[in-house]
């Protein structure tokens, strides 16, 4: 499986000529979802969910489908009958040759005064886990953890402990658009030294074989 990092929390996976894209939101490239056979969205916040990007991807490939939580699915299902699927914690499905399991229920706490929205993470082919905006532990082995390193809802100590709890073979940064170049080496150092798993970050457009 080939992983391509896109901007912020968007990632693209390719296998056997098929393409799966997670979270082509407003902070990702305008064409981030184009070419996808499978689209997954973790939650409704605009940096993960951009309706225009999803519509463009679904229009470009009439065989493409979207799997997501109810709040997002309701926005798109009327225009794409039979192609938008609502999922929740514990669900499993196969799409375009990718096996996907759904883990998690709620977005991480930003502040007690801000209501929490639904958030689901996706374990793809029993290998790569994208948690969205939560530190969800899927409860099964993870080879590649897409690691939300910087957000209004987390601090680096929590990120370190999350890597320790999941125990992936490797951790790769996502949710990094807010992180300045000055701060990146600090995050790299503490995650490398304290996370307990090999940690790396990829530039937008960079690819790696998993």
N, C-alpha and C positions, 0 to 999 in steps of 0.2 A: 504494500500500500504506500502511495506517495502522499506526503503532507506538504501543502503549500500554505505558508503563513500569509494572511492578508492583514490589512490594517485593523488595529484594536483587537476585538474579540472574534473576528471572522477567520475561519480556517476552511481550507479546501482539501478534500481527500479524493484520490483517484485510484481505481482498481479495475483491471480488466476492461479499460476503455470507458468506464462509467465514473461519474463525478458526483460527489456529495459535498454540500456547502452548509456550514453552520453559522448562523448569526450574521448575515450580510446587512448590518445596520447602517445608521446614518454616518458613523465614523469610518466605515469601510469604503473601499473604492466604489464609485458609481456602478461599475460593471461586475462587482464581486459575485453576484449570483448568476450571471449569464453563463450558459453552458452546463448548468447543474441538471442532473437527472433527479436528485433528491435534495430537498431543502429542509433544514431543521432550524427552528427558532426556539431559544430557551425561555424568553419572556418578552414582555411588551414594551420595555423601556427603549427609547429611540436609538440608543447606541447599539442595540442588538436587533431591533425590529424596525425596518423601513419599508412601508407598504409599497412605495414606488419601485424599490429595488426588487422586491418579491414579485410584483406584477410583471415587471420587465422580464424576469427570469422565467416565469410561468408562461408568458406570451411567446417567448423565444423558443421554448421547447414544449410543444403540446403534450408530450408524454411525461413531463416532469410533475412531481407531486411535492406537497408541503406537509410536514408533520410538525405539530406544535401544540401548545396549550390552548384552552378554550378562548381566552380573550383575544388572541391573535387570529385563531381559526375563524371566529365569527366575523371578522373584518373582511376575509377573503373568500370564504366558502361560497357565498351566493354567486360570485363571478366565475368560479371554477368548480362546478359541480362534480363530485366524485374524485377530485384531485387534492382536496384539503382534508387532513385527518387530524382529529383531536386526540392527544395522548396525555397520560398522566403517570405518576409514580407506579412502577411495577409493570408497566406495559412493555411488550416486545413485538417487534415486527421486522420483516425483511423487505427491503426496497432496492431495486436495481442491483441486486447482488450483495448489498450491505446488510448485515445483521445488526439491529439497534435495540438496545435496552434502555429504558427510561428510569432515571433515578432522581429523587428530590421532589419537594413540594412548594417551598417558599423561598423567596428572595432573602438574602441576608438582611439583617437589621441595619438600616441607615441611621435612624434615630427613633426612639420610642414613639415620638409624635407623628411619624410618617407611616401610614398603613403599608403593610407588606403585601406585595403582589405574588402571584404564583410564579415559580421558577422551576424548570426541569433541566436536568443534565442528561447527556447522551453518551452511552458507552457503545462505541462502534467496533464491530467484529471482535468483541471481547478484549479489545486492545487499547484503544484510545478513548479517554474520557474527557469531555468538555462539560464543566459544571455550570456554565452560565454565571450568574451573579450570586453564588452561594458556595460555601465550602462543604459540599455534599460528599460524603464518603460512600462509594457505591457498594461496598460490602463484598467485592470480588476483586481478584487481582487486576491491576492496571499496569500496562506496559508504558504508555505515554500519557502523562497527565498534562492537560492544557491548564496552566496555572495562572489564575487572575492575580497579578502581582500588585496592582495599585488601583484603588477605587475609593469613593467616599465612604464605603461601608467596611473597609478592612484596614488593618495595620500589619506591618511586616512580621511581627511576632506570631500573629494568627496564620499568616501565609506559611511561615516556617513550620509551625505545628501541623498544619494541614498536610504538607508534604510528608512529614514524619508519620502521620496517621494513615495516609493512603499507601505509602511505601511503593511508589511506582518504580519502574526500571529507569525512567527518565522523566524530568519535568521541563516543560517548555513554556515560556511566558506568553500569556495573552492579557487582555484588559490593560494595555500598556500605553494607550494614547495620552493619558494624563501625566505620564511619568517623564520628567525632563531628562535631557542628556546628562546634566550634572549629577542627578540622583541615581542614574542607572548603575554606575559602578558600585555604589553602596549596596543596592539591592542584590546585584550579582554576587558580591563578596559574602554577604550574610547568608544568602540562600545556598551558595556553594559550600560554605563552611559549616552550616548548621542544619540544613534541610535533610541530610542523610541520603540523598539521591542525586545523581548527576543532573545538573541544571544548566539550561542554555536559553538563549533568546535568539530569535530569527528576525531578520529585517523583512519588511513587506515585499512579497514576491519571491522570497527565498524558499527553496524546496529541500526536502530530505526524504530518503527512503526509510520506512519503518519496518 
